[in-house]
């Protein structure tokens, strides 16, 4: 009962401390979401508390995710002129990104010794959870593994994405946003929106385009790759 | 404050309608993305004014990152499953995330310059 009531204050409090830590030492590994998740996971593992109760207690927070994704439309609308101007470049980059993600996700899992069921579960991880899970199910993967890899892909992008892209010389705001949305879905986009509105808008755009492309392409591409092995 | 509440209500209507529409689709697709597209179309077509969603959208987007924490904590439930497949899981997830990120960012930046 206590946990049920404390779940949200515990989350927000930890997040706040993590935010201060990140403000003091702005390192990618100190990404506030990453630190908060790891701290809470460590807490539940150490104490043996039931994290299901925590998850029930944080339902209102999780429930806000849907309206938050809807709200991204505002960023997109504010960038409408820029989106129209570079639509071809956006479409080409997202198409290549989805192709890379599906092929590497499948092939690397198989090369590292995973079964084809595992490879199919990991293929669609770059897109938002509901799309990724239903795609995984359609191509013979295990949706639970997909859900886990979607979170890991999101965390990786949100924490290390902008530093990684900067090192590669990708600093154009539209390019960074698009790259983060394409590889780390809503989590990468949320991080982009914190950085600036252009990144947030292009992240949202990639989120939408890549979700559509992945659900169309994966049912053909992944079985083809697995069949060829 | 009242303005934010009104904005949130408008956004939630879009989220709910989006969710309702998913049940009519022959394939599964997130209601939130349909809601986002509908709100985008409504704004672009001038059916609703930016000012009736802007402040609320700002608040939601500002706090969006923390909403992922409970989902991430849910990884605890997958520990057993992941232990058996750790190598394939990690290699596939790490490499394909960063490579596809580099491809999208690099290609777009080159096409635009």
Boltz contact constraints between the chains, C-beta under 6 A:
constraints:
  - contact:
      token1: [A, 11]
      token2: [B, 69]
      max_distance: 6.0
  - contact:
      token1: [A, 15]
      token2: [B, 66]
      max_distance: 6.0
  - contact:
      token1: [A, 33]
      token2: [B, 65]
      max_distance: 6.0
  - contact:
      token1: [A, 33]
      token2: [B, 68]
      max_distance: 6.0
  - contact:
      token1: [A, 36]
      token2: [B, 69]
      max_distance: 6.0
  - contact:
      token1: [A, 37]
      token2: [B, 69]
      max_distance: 6.0
  - contact:
      token1: [A, 37]
      token2: [B, 72]
      max_distance: 6.0
  - contact:
      token1: [A, 37]
      token2: [B, 73]
      max_distance: 6.0
  - contact:
      token1: [A, 40]
      token2: [B, 73]
      max_distance: 6.0
  - contact:
      token1: [A, 41]
      token2: [B, 73]
      max_distance: 6.0
  - contact:
      token1: [A, 41]
      token2: [B, 76]
      max_distance: 6.0
  - contact:
      token1: [A, 44]
      token2: [B, 76]
      max_distance: 6.0
  - contact:
      token1: [A, 51]
      token2: [B, 73]
      max_distance: 6.0
  - contact:
      token1: [A, 51]
      token2: [B, 76]
      max_distance: 6.0
  - contact:
      token1: [A, 55]
      token2: [B, 70]
      max_distance: 6.0
  - contact:
      token1: [A, 58]
      token2: [B, 70]
      max_distance: 6.0
  - contact:
      token1: [A, 61]
      token2: [B, 67]
      max_distance: 6.0
  - contact:
      token1: [A, 62]
      token2: [B, 70]
      max_distance: 6.0
  - contact:
      token1: [A, 64]
      token2: [B, 67]
      max_distance: 6.0
  - contact:
      token1: [A, 65]
      token2: [B, 67]
      max_distance: 6.0
  - contact:
      token1: [A, 66]
      token2: [B, 15]
      max_distance: 6.0
  - contact:
      token1: [A, 66]
      token2: [B, 32]
      max_distance: 6.0
  - contact:
      token1: [A, 67]
      token2: [B, 11]
      max_distance: 6.0
  - contact:
      token1: [A, 67]
      token2: [B, 12]
      max_distance: 6.0
  - contact:
      token1: [A, 67]
      token2: [B, 15]
      max_distance: 6.0
  - contact:
      token1: [A, 67]
      token2: [B, 60]
      max_distance: 6.0
  - contact:
      token1: [A, 68]
      token2: [B, 60]
      max_distance: 6.0
  - contact:
      token1: [A, 68]
      token2: [B, 64]
      max_distance: 6.0
  - contact:
      token1: [A, 69]
      token2: [B, 32]
      max_distance: 6.0
  - contact:
      token1: [A, 69]
      token2: [B, 36]
      max_distance: 6.0
  - contact:
      token1: [A, 70]
      token2: [B, 11]
      max_distance: 6.0
  - contact:
      token1: [A, 70]
      token2: [B, 14]
      max_distance: 6.0
  - contact:
      token1: [A, 70]
      token2: [B, 15]
      max_distance: 6.0
  - contact:
      token1: [A, 70]
      token2: [B, 32]
      max_distance: 6.0
  - contact:
      token1: [A, 70]
      token2: [B, 35]
      max_distance: 6.0
  - contact:
      token1: [A, 70]
      token2: [B, 36]
      max_distance: 6.0
  - contact:
      token1: [A, 70]
      token2: [B, 39]
      max_distance: 6.0
  - contact:
      token1: [A, 71]
      token2: [B, 11]
      max_distance: 6.0
  - contact:
      token1: [A, 71]
      token2: [B, 57]
      max_distance: 6.0
  - contact:
      token1: [A, 71]
      token2: [B, 60]
      max_distance: 6.0
  - contact:
      token1: [A, 71]
      token2: [B, 61]
      max_distance: 6.0
  - contact:
      token1: [A, 72]
      token2: [B, 36]
      max_distance: 6.0
  - contact:
      token1: [A, 73]
      token2: [B, 36]
      max_distance: 6.0
  - contact:
      token1: [A, 73]
      token2: [B, 39]
      max_distance: 6.0
  - contact:
      token1: [A, 73]
      token2: [B, 40]
      max_distance: 6.0
  - contact:
      token1: [A, 74]
      token2: [B, 57]
      max_distance: 6.0
  - contact:
      token1: [A, 76]
      token2: [B, 40]
      max_distance: 6.0
  - contact:
      token1: [A, 77]
      token2: [B, 40]
      max_distance: 6.0
  - contact:
      token1: [A, 77]
      token2: [B, 43]
      max_distance: 6.0
  - contact:
      token1: [A, 89]
      token2: [B, 108]
      max_distance: 6.0
  - contact:
      token1: [A, 89]
      token2: [B, 111]
      max_distance: 6.0
  - contact:
      token1: [A, 89]
      token2: [B, 112]
      max_distance: 6.0
  - contact:
      token1: [A, 93]
      token2: [B, 104]
      max_distance: 6.0
  - contact:
      token1: [A, 93]
      token2: [B, 107]
      max_distance: 6.0
  - contact:
      token1: [A, 93]
      token2: [B, 108]
      max_distance: 6.0
  - contact:
      token1: [A, 96]
      token2: [B, 103]
      max_distance: 6.0
  - contact:
      token1: [A, 96]
      token2: [B, 107]
      max_distance: 6.0
  - contact:
      token1: [A, 97]
      token2: [B, 100]
      max_distance: 6.0
  - contact:
      token1: [A, 97]
      token2: [B, 103]
      max_distance: 6.0
  - contact:
      token1: [A, 97]
      token2: [B, 104]
      max_distance: 6.0
  - contact:
      token1: [A, 100]
      token2: [B, 99]
      max_distance: 6.0
  - contact:
      token1: [A, 100]
      token2: [B, 100]
      max_distance: 6.0
  - contact:
      token1: [A, 100]
      token2: [B, 103]
      max_distance: 6.0
  - contact:
      token1: [A, 101]
      token2: [B, 96]
      max_distance: 6.0
  - contact:
      token1: [A, 101]
      token2: [B, 100]
      max_distance: 6.0
  - contact:
      token1: [A, 104]
      token2: [B, 96]
      max_distance: 6.0
  - contact:
      token1: [A, 104]
      token2: [B, 99]
      max_distance: 6.0
  - contact:
      token1: [A, 105]
      token2: [B, 92]
      max_distance: 6.0
  - contact:
      token1: [A, 105]
      token2: [B, 96]
      max_distance: 6.0
  - contact:
      token1: [A, 108]
      token2: [B, 91]
      max_distance: 6.0
  - contact:
      token1: [A, 108]
      token2: [B, 92]
      max_distance: 6.0
  - contact:
      token1: [A, 108]
      token2: [B, 95]
      max_distance: 6.0
  - contact:
      token1: [A, 109]
      token2: [B, 88]
      max_distance: 6.0
  - contact:
      token1: [A, 109]
      token2: [B, 92]
      max_distance: 6.0
  - contact:
      token1: [A, 112]
      token2: [B, 87]
      max_distance: 6.0
  - contact:
      token1: [A, 112]
      token2: [B, 88]
      max_distance: 6.0
  - contact:
      token1: [A, 112]
      token2: [B, 91]
      max_distance: 6.0
  - contact:
      token1: [A, 113]
      token2: [B, 88]
      max_distance: 6.0
  - contact:
      token1: [A, 114]
      token2: [B, 85]
      max_distance: 6.0
  - contact:
      token1: [A, 114]
      token2: [B, 88]
      max_distance: 6.0
  - contact:
      token1: [A, 118]
      token2: [B, 85]
      max_distance: 6.0
  - contact:
      token1: [A, 118]
      token2: [B, 88]
      max_distance: 6.0
  - contact:
      token1: [A, 122]
      token2: [B, 92]
      max_distance: 6.0
  - contact:
      token1: [A, 128]
      token2: [B, 30]
      max_distance: 6.0
  - contact:
      token1: [A, 130]
      token2: [B, 30]
      max_distance: 6.0
  - contact:
      token1: [A, 131]
      token2: [B, 30]
      max_distance: 6.0
  - contact:
      token1: [A, 134]
      token2: [B, 28]
      max_distance: 6.0
  - contact:
      token1: [A, 148]
      token2: [B, 75]
      max_distance: 6.0
  - contact:
      token1: [A, 148]
      token2: [B, 78]
      max_distance: 6.0
  - contact:
      token1: [A, 149]
      token2: [B, 93]
      max_distance: 6.0
  - contact:
      token1: [A, 151]
      token2: [B, 72]
      max_distance: 6.0
  - contact:
      token1: [A, 152]
      token2: [B, 93]
      max_distance: 6.0
  - contact:
      token1: [A, 153]
      token2: [B, 93]
      max_distance: 6.0
  - contact:
      token1: [A, 153]
      token2: [B, 97]
      max_distance: 6.0
  - contact:
      token1: [A, 156]
      token2: [B, 97]
      max_distance: 6.0
  - contact:
      token1: [A, 161]
      token2: [B, 101]
      max_distance: 6.0
  - contact:
      token1: [A, 165]
      token2: [B, 105]
      max_distance: 6.0
  - contact:
      token1: [A, 168]
      token2: [B, 102]
      max_distance: 6.0
  - contact:
      token1: [A, 170]
      token2: [B, 105]
      max_distance: 6.0
  - contact:
      token1: [A, 170]
      token2: [B, 106]
      max_distance: 6.0
  - contact:
      token1: [A, 170]
      token2: [B, 109]
      max_distance: 6.0
  - contact:
      token1: [A, 172]
      token2: [B, 109]
      max_distance: 6.0
  - contact:
      token1: [A, 175]
      token2: [B, 105]
      max_distance: 6.0
  - contact:
      token1: [A, 175]
      token2: [B, 108]
      max_distance: 6.0
  - contact:
      token1: [A, 175]
      token2: [B, 109]
      max_distance: 6.0
  - contact:
      token1: [A, 178]
      token2: [B, 104]
      max_distance: 6.0
  - contact:
      token1: [A, 178]
      token2: [B, 108]
      max_distance: 6.0
  - contact:
      token1: [A, 179]
      token2: [B, 101]
      max_distance: 6.0
  - contact:
      token1: [A, 179]
      token2: [B, 104]
      max_distance: 6.0
  - contact:
      token1: [A, 179]
      token2: [B, 105]
      max_distance: 6.0
  - contact:
      token1: [A, 182]
      token2: [B, 104]
      max_distance: 6.0
  - contact:
      token1: [A, 183]
      token2: [B, 97]
      max_distance: 6.0
  - contact:
      token1: [A, 183]
      token2: [B, 100]
      max_distance: 6.0
  - contact:
      token1: [A, 183]
      token2: [B, 101]
      max_distance: 6.0
  - contact:
      token1: [A, 187]
      token2: [B, 68]
      max_distance: 6.0
  - contact:
      token1: [A, 190]
      token2: [B, 64]
      max_distance: 6.0
  - contact:
      token1: [A, 190]
      token2: [B, 65]
      max_distance: 6.0
  - contact:
      token1: [A, 193]
      token2: [B, 61]
      max_distance: 6.0
  - contact:
      token1: [A, 208]
      token2: [B, 33]
      max_distance: 6.0
